[in-house]
Amino acid sequence: MRIFRAMMPLLAHAIAEPATRTMPTLQVHRLPGSLSLVLPAHNEEDNIRMVVEQALDILPLYTDTFEIIPVNDGSTDTTATILQRLAAEDERVRPVSYKTNKGYGGALVSGFETTRYDYVMFMDADRQFDIADIASLAPFVGRFDIVAGFRMERSDPLIRRINAEVFNVAVRILFGVHLRDLDCAFKIFRGDQLRSLDLISNGALINCEMQAKLRRQGATLQQVGVRHYPRVAGHPTGGSLKVILRAMRDILILWNKMREYHPEVTPGRTAPDDSVPGRLKRVPGHVRNRIDRLRE
């Protein structure tokens, strides 16, 4: 009951309409290496060309060597055709395409396996994020293993925001993962570290699995606020009942498998205490901190 009462202000915040924010012009910090950008896409014919072209314009400011890997996740529209044209126009666009829909997690894993460079970033291809916000993450790349964006104001329907809050609390309890915005699709990882993971989640639980496994390796994390925009084209699927029920099933499967996951800790790092009593003891404090942030 204590945790439920603590969650009530979060639900009230989710009901509120997101405010419009502008970000100041940021200094360009060059990345300390090359970058692979993975863009999962399912039926994004109205968005994918604009997203890729914006990335081609912005990324040269941050690194001389980069690749863009759009992953056509079994689209039934013209997404695959558009990606073929983009690849023919610029060799830095290296699409992955398959006819059968693998799910969000499956699309990301396919993209990660294709990457070649020092750092790996992923971003959704629905224009709800702006690749220019890499300016906020770039100063921390190289200093931290994971640089994770969090949406300063979520431009999602109410039901998706409520589902996200409940899901985040469950992930804290079961996996000890404490991100402000776990499912924010705007993150940069060390490429070698990310490619070393044996990821099994095909659906929405992929972010939880990545963070839980990297956390147990002692990976360092920095969180940075980014902008989030309403979807202007295409159709979201993340809030559907089918997706939610699948996530509930997958979270139990992953929790059971993670009990046997004991990787080697990165030299010089300390693995966190992941005992169940320890995680439960920390949850009220994390909820209070989240409420305090929302009141700022």
VOGU-3710 file (C-alpha; in Angstrom, 3 decimals, decimal comma):
1> mriframmpl> 0,000/0,000/0,000  2,868/2,376/0,777  4,289/1,973/-2,723  0,806/2,360/-4,275  0,195/5,620/-2,373  3,586/6,882/-3,482  2,648/6,143/-7,101  -0,514/8,287/-7,030  1,282/11,613/-7,715  3,008/9,950/-10,679
11> lahaiaepat> -0,341/8,947/-12,160  -1,673/12,446/-11,604  1,378/13,847/-13,383  0,763/11,476/-16,292  -2,756/12,877/-16,707  -1,451/16,398/-17,158  -0,858/17,580/-20,730  2,843/17,792/-21,602  4,264/21,288/-21,632  6,194/22,607/-24,612
21> rtmptlqvhr> 9,869/23,143/-23,858  12,661/24,635/-25,866  16,282/23,669/-25,431  19,150/26,133/-25,515  21,712/25,970/-28,283  24,422/23,571/-27,142  28,102/23,509/-27,978  29,086/20,687/-30,299  31,137/18,038/-28,458  32,766/15,630/-30,875
31> lpgslslvlp> 32,380/11,955/-30,017  35,629/10,171/-29,015  35,198/7,603/-31,776  32,934/6,287/-34,531  29,164/5,799/-34,245  26,538/3,317/-35,428  22,937/4,595/-35,362  20,236/1,892/-35,295  16,694/2,884/-36,355  13,999/0,207/-35,816
41> ahneednirm> 11,105/0,835/-38,216  7,781/-0,896/-38,774  5,459/0,679/-41,374  7,195/4,067/-41,220  6,943/5,044/-44,902  5,837/8,584/-43,939  8,735/9,097/-41,531  11,795/7,048/-42,401  13,269/9,174/-45,215  13,088/12,356/-43,146
51> vveqaldilp> 14,661/10,650/-40,105  17,549/9,186/-42,118  18,219/12,410/-44,020  18,271/14,437/-40,802  20,750/11,953/-39,330  22,959/12,296/-42,421  22,963/16,072/-41,885  23,595/16,068/-38,114  25,986/13,181/-37,428  28,971/14,611/-39,393
61> lytdtfeiip> 29,103/17,379/-36,774  29,909/14,773/-34,100  32,078/12,178/-35,821  33,881/11,645/-39,102  32,954/7,964/-39,236  29,402/6,756/-38,810  26,822/4,402/-40,245  23,032/4,469/-40,162  21,329/1,085/-39,826  17,567/1,311/-40,368
71> vndgstdtta> 15,892/-2,012/-39,536  12,779/-2,711/-41,570  10,830/-4,905/-39,151  8,533/-6,752/-41,544  6,791/-3,630/-42,824  3,822/-4,087/-45,146  4,036/-0,591/-46,612  6,818/0,927/-48,752  9,369/1,283/-45,931  11,672/-1,369/-47,469
81> tilqrlaaed> 11,629/0,304/-50,895  12,439/3,703/-49,399  15,373/2,225/-47,486  16,744/0,613/-50,644  16,719/4,018/-52,354  18,400/5,702/-49,386  21,134/3,060/-49,371  21,717/3,585/-53,093  22,027/7,346/-52,498  24,498/7,121/-49,590
91> ervrpvsykt> 26,759/4,191/-48,691  26,642/5,154/-45,014  23,028/3,931/-44,939  23,135/0,153/-44,388  19,562/-1,136/-44,009  18,538/-4,482/-42,568  15,232/-5,799/-43,866  13,126/-8,917/-43,374  9,584/-9,874/-44,308  8,469/-11,308/-40,957
101> nkgyggalvs> 7,833/-8,936/-38,068  10,288/-9,798/-35,257  9,027/-7,252/-32,765  10,755/-4,178/-31,365  13,382/-6,112/-29,441  14,107/-8,403/-32,356  14,574/-5,404/-34,649  17,031/-3,783/-32,255  19,043/-6,975/-31,801  19,290/-7,385/-35,603
111> gfettrydyv> 20,543/-3,820/-35,834  23,044/-4,232/-32,999  24,490/-7,358/-34,610  25,098/-5,384/-37,811  26,952/-2,492/-36,137  30,706/-2,088/-36,578  31,728/1,047/-34,725  32,936/2,265/-31,314  29,595/3,497/-30,028  26,071/2,347/-30,773
121> mfmdadrqfd> 23,066/4,641/-30,582  19,457/3,740/-31,175  16,491/5,977/-31,838  12,932/5,289/-32,958  12,132/6,123/-36,566  8,732/7,718/-35,913  9,951/11,345/-35,580  9,087/11,526/-31,875  12,775/12,197/-31,188  15,141/14,691/-32,816
131> iadiaslapf> 18,604/13,421/-33,741  19,895/16,941/-33,001  19,458/16,148/-29,299  22,589/14,022/-29,556  24,172/17,345/-28,554  22,938/16,711/-24,999  24,371/13,184/-24,827  27,687/13,714/-26,638  29,607/15,349/-23,732  29,172/12,173/-21,650
141> vgrfdivagf> 30,069/9,610/-24,331  33,400/8,020/-23,451  33,077/9,032/-19,806  30,177/6,621/-19,187  29,356/3,208/-20,637  25,694/4,146/-21,138  24,325/7,612/-21,860  20,542/7,336/-21,583  18,062/9,988/-22,606  14,885/10,560/-20,635
151> rmersdplir> 11,842/12,360/-21,994  11,473/15,677/-20,195  7,807/15,734/-21,201  6,191/12,619/-22,695  4,004/13,263/-25,736  2,166/9,954/-25,441  -1,473/9,030/-24,765  -2,482/8,794/-21,108  -2,748/4,997/-21,056  0,820/4,593/-22,325
161> rinaevfnva> 2,166/6,961/-19,669  0,358/5,122/-16,876  1,538/1,741/-18,195  5,102/3,072/-18,270  5,022/4,208/-14,640  3,683/0,864/-13,403  6,178/-1,019/-15,577  9,113/1,040/-14,269  8,258/0,209/-10,650  8,011/-3,511/-11,507
171> vrilfgvhlr> 11,417/-3,384/-13,204  12,977/-1,710/-10,164  11,648/-4,435/-7,888  12,448/-7,435/-10,087  15,704/-6,352/-11,748  17,140/-3,500/-9,696  17,159/-1,202/-12,755  16,568/2,422/-11,784  16,237/4,656/-14,842  14,074/7,752/-14,937
181> dldcafkifr> 12,694/6,668/-18,317  13,605/3,061/-19,066  11,919/2,844/-22,477  13,176/6,153/-23,854  14,435/5,258/-27,341  17,388/7,648/-27,342  20,512/6,038/-25,867  24,210/5,593/-26,648  26,245/2,542/-25,560  29,809/1,340/-25,806
191> gdqlrsldli> 29,698/-0,795/-28,931  31,903/-3,644/-27,721  29,963/-3,925/-24,471  26,558/-3,926/-26,163  27,594/-6,475/-28,798  28,870/-8,804/-26,057  25,347/-9,269/-24,675  23,300/-12,343/-25,515  19,906/-10,620/-25,782  16,768/-12,773/-25,854
201> sngalincem> 13,883/-10,287/-25,667  11,944/-9,801/-28,898  9,471/-7,258/-27,570  9,247/-4,169/-25,389  11,327/-5,752/-22,614  14,544/-5,313/-24,591  15,455/-2,087/-22,746  15,020/-3,787/-19,387  17,187/-6,731/-20,433  19,995/-4,521/-21,757
211> qaklrrqgat> 20,092/-2,370/-18,649  19,839/-5,306/-16,222  22,687/-7,219/-17,869  24,948/-4,202/-18,279  24,266/-3,181/-14,685  25,478/-6,565/-13,444  28,692/-6,036/-15,402  29,249/-2,811/-13,475  28,470/-0,511/-16,430  28,397/3,199/-15,614
221> lqqvgvrhyp> 25,370/5,309/-16,501  24,565/8,965/-17,151  20,990/10,156/-17,756  20,207/13,252/-19,836  16,925/15,014/-20,626  15,778/15,083/-24,268  12,735/16,374/-26,105  9,812/14,184/-27,138  7,246/15,047/-29,807  3,758/13,798/-30,669
231> rvaghptggs> 3,592/11,297/-33,498  2,495/13,092/-36,675  2,388/10,125/-39,068  2,060/6,363/-38,851  0,385/4,322/-36,136  1,856/3,404/-32,704  1,596/-0,178/-31,460  3,264/-0,026/-28,049  0,014/0,670/-26,139  -2,006/-2,199/-27,609
241> lkvilramrd> -3,429/-4,860/-25,269  -1,517/-7,554/-27,159  1,796/-5,786/-26,607  1,041/-5,179/-22,907  0,087/-8,809/-22,237  3,181/-10,022/-24,071  5,349/-7,697/-21,969  3,805/-9,067/-18,752  4,597/-12,612/-19,870  8,097/-11,715/-20,995
251> ililwnkmre> 8,981/-9,912/-17,776  8,389/-13,117/-15,791  10,404/-15,192/-18,274  13,298/-12,729/-18,169  13,220/-12,514/-14,371  13,515/-16,294/-14,149  16,455/-16,366/-16,591  18,226/-13,439/-14,925  18,435/-15,352/-11,650  21,156/-17,453/-13,308
261> yhpevtpgrt> 22,921/-14,541/-15,025  26,235/-13,861/-13,267  28,636/-12,203/-15,729  32,201/-11,157/-15,067  32,356/-7,662/-13,657  34,276/-5,098/-15,697  37,753/-4,589/-14,134  37,762/-1,636/-11,774  33,973/-1,676/-11,370  31,718/-2,922/-8,597
271> apddsvpgrl> 28,625/-4,992/-9,303  25,530/-3,847/-7,365  23,786/-5,900/-4,711  20,960/-7,588/-6,626  19,422/-9,579/-3,805  15,616/-9,396/-3,717  15,484/-8,014/-0,137  17,973/-5,331/-1,091  15,948/-4,279/-4,134  12,678/-4,157/-2,187
281> krvpghvrnr> 14,290/-2,071/0,518  15,421/0,536/-2,008  12,103/0,892/-3,888  10,339/3,423/-1,568  13,362/5,702/-1,732  13,444/5,566/-5,527  9,715/6,353/-5,705  10,167/9,342/-3,390  13,073/10,619/-5,494  10,966/10,342/-8,640
291> idrlre> 8,129/12,298/-7,017  10,566/14,980/-5,864  11,879/15,340/-9,436  8,352/15,719/-10,797  7,671/18,504/-8,288  10,738/20,515/-9,318
//
